[in-house]
Amino acid sequence: MPVRWSLVAAAWLPLVPLAVANGLLRESLLEPVLGPAVALPASGALLALLVTGYAWLVVPALLRDRPRACRGAGTLWLGLTLAFELLFGRYVLGRSWSEILAVFDVSAGNLMVL
């Protein structure tokens, strides 16, 4: 059975509200309690764990343990995530490119690259 890439792409969609909820949690709870310097990497690590857990549950059902298809799905999800981060930040939130690219700055405590 061939891979249905439209389903793989659709399976990425729940990650958007998950990431938004993670950001809201960071801003409303973690930053006031832990401070921004600790909250940002903690939030990044939490989101990485949540995305990994979600992928662990969803990907086998979609791809039936086909390693090449799994790499393709990972590449597709990475592309969708980068496109969303860049385009949403720029055209919906109105942020500058330097503000958007700052989310990839690990030295500032941001773990988006995970």
Phi, psi and omega in degrees: 000129180288156179289133176265093186297333177295325177289323177296317178295317179296328179292341177285331187306319178297344178290335180296304178295331176297316179292322178295316178298322177297318178296319178295320177299317179299312184289322186271332186239308187291314181297315178297328183273315187259341186089155185298326183295330179264324184296321183297307177293327178296317178295319178297317179295319178298314180296320178300318178294318180296317179293319178298315178298317178299313180298321180300324180281320190272317188299316179301323179293327181278324192245352175052046174058040174262108187304317181295321178293325178296318177297320178296319178295319178298319178295318178297313180297321177298313179299317178297319180295314179296316179299316179297311182301314182288310185287318178295315179299319184281310191263341177258312181273345177071026181278154176286162179297324180294323176295319181293315182291342179297337179292348179261007183271096182295328181295340178268004178094002181272125184254027181305328182297340176293000000 
